[in-house]
């Protein structure tokens, strides 16, 4: 009877150990941070921006590992304003923003990873010759 209880206990322990989390969990990496048009297209190199258009900050997460992805909260600042995004899987998320005249800076909090764009807003002016 004792040997049966011992075998049963060992079997339960082995079963519980098999249900532990993966040794190789999936880790999200945030490797892309850019200013874009609201539709996701690149801004280009022209420093003049149309104030009637809409813009965004684009963040891309990739994943390494083969386990389940744990939701991860990403904190970042855009022009001094704090934002938080929750990534539940690899992919792209955007934050709609209003560009300001001058330097616009987006930075992932706690890292040196940042994106910058200098903006000259196209205003209501006339060219006089």
C-alpha positions as CSV (number, residue, x, y, z in Angstrom):
1,X,0.0,0.0,0.0
2,X,2.9,2.3,0.8
3,X,4.5,1.7,-2.5
4,X,1.2,2.5,-4.3
5,X,0.9,5.9,-2.4
6,X,4.6,6.6,-3.3
7,X,4.1,5.8,-7.0
8,X,0.8,7.9,-7.0
9,X,2.6,10.9,-5.3
10,X,5.5,10.7,-7.7
11,X,3.1,10.5,-10.7
12,X,1.3,13.6,-9.4
13,X,4.6,15.5,-9.0
14,X,5.7,14.6,-12.4
15,X,2.4,15.7,-13.8
16,X,2.6,19.1,-12.1
17,X,6.1,19.6,-13.3
18,X,5.0,19.0,-16.8
19,X,2.4,21.8,-16.5
20,X,5.0,24.4,-15.5
21,X,5.5,27.4,-17.8
22,X,7.7,27.2,-20.8
23,X,11.4,27.4,-20.3
24,X,11.6,29.6,-23.4
25,X,8.9,32.2,-23.0
26,X,8.1,34.6,-25.8
27,X,9.6,38.0,-25.2
28,X,8.3,41.1,-27.0
29,X,11.0,43.5,-28.3
30,X,10.1,47.1,-29.4
31,X,12.5,47.8,-32.2
32,X,10.7,50.4,-34.3
33,X,9.5,53.8,-33.3
34,X,8.6,56.3,-36.0
35,X,6.5,59.4,-36.8
36,X,4.0,58.6,-39.6
37,X,0.9,59.9,-41.3
38,X,-2.3,58.6,-39.6
39,X,-2.7,56.0,-42.3
40,X,0.8,54.5,-41.4
41,X,2.7,55.9,-44.4
42,X,6.1,57.4,-44.0
43,X,6.5,61.1,-43.6
44,X,9.3,61.5,-46.1
45,X,12.1,64.1,-45.9
46,X,10.1,67.3,-46.6
47,X,10.2,69.4,-43.4
48,X,6.9,71.2,-44.3
49,X,3.8,69.6,-42.9
50,X,0.2,70.3,-43.6
51,X,-1.6,71.1,-40.3
52,X,-4.9,69.8,-41.8
53,X,-3.5,66.3,-42.1
54,X,-3.4,63.8,-39.3
55,X,-0.3,62.2,-37.9
56,X,0.7,59.4,-35.5
57,X,3.5,57.6,-33.7
58,X,4.0,54.0,-34.9
59,X,5.5,51.4,-32.5
60,X,6.3,47.9,-33.8
61,X,6.8,44.9,-31.5
62,X,8.5,41.7,-32.6
63,X,8.7,38.5,-30.6
64,X,11.4,35.9,-29.9
65,X,10.7,32.6,-28.3
66,X,8.1,29.9,-28.8
67,X,6.0,30.2,-25.7
68,X,2.9,32.2,-25.0
69,X,3.1,36.0,-25.2
70,X,2.5,37.7,-21.9
71,X,0.8,41.1,-22.3
72,X,3.4,43.9,-21.9
73,X,2.8,47.5,-21.1
74,X,5.0,49.9,-23.0
75,X,5.4,53.4,-21.6
76,X,6.6,56.2,-23.8
77,X,6.6,60.0,-23.9
78,X,5.7,62.1,-27.0
79,X,6.6,65.7,-26.7
80,X,6.7,65.4,-23.0
81,X,3.3,63.7,-22.6
82,X,3.3,60.2,-21.1
83,X,1.4,57.4,-22.9
84,X,1.0,53.7,-22.2
85,X,0.2,50.9,-24.7
86,X,-0.5,47.3,-23.9
87,X,0.9,44.8,-26.4
88,X,-0.8,41.3,-26.3
89,X,1.0,40.0,-29.4
90,X,3.6,41.0,-31.9
91,X,2.5,43.7,-34.4
92,X,2.1,47.4,-34.8
93,X,0.2,50.0,-32.8
94,X,-0.2,53.7,-33.5
95,X,-0.9,56.7,-31.3
96,X,-2.7,59.6,-33.0
97,X,-0.9,62.8,-32.2
98,X,-0.9,66.5,-33.1
99,X,2.5,67.5,-34.4
100,X,3.9,70.8,-33.0
101,X,6.0,73.3,-34.8
102,X,9.7,72.6,-34.1
103,X,11.2,69.4,-32.8
104,X,8.8,66.5,-32.0
105,X,10.3,63.7,-29.9
106,X,8.9,60.3,-29.1
107,X,10.9,58.1,-26.6
108,X,10.3,54.7,-25.1
109,X,10.6,55.3,-21.3
110,X,13.7,53.8,-19.6
111,X,15.6,53.4,-22.9
112,X,17.5,55.5,-25.3
113,X,15.3,54.5,-28.2
114,X,13.7,57.6,-29.7
115,X,12.4,59.1,-32.9
116,X,12.6,62.8,-33.8
117,X,11.1,64.9,-36.5
118,X,11.5,68.6,-37.0
119,X,8.3,70.3,-38.3
120,X,7.8,73.5,-40.1
121,X,4.0,74.0,-40.3
122,X,2.6,75.3,-43.6
123,X,0.6,78.3,-42.6
124,X,-1.7,80.7,-44.3
125,X,0.8,82.9,-46.1
126,X,1.2,84.5,-49.5
127,X,4.3,84.7,-51.5
128,X,4.9,88.3,-52.5
129,X,7.2,89.0,-55.4
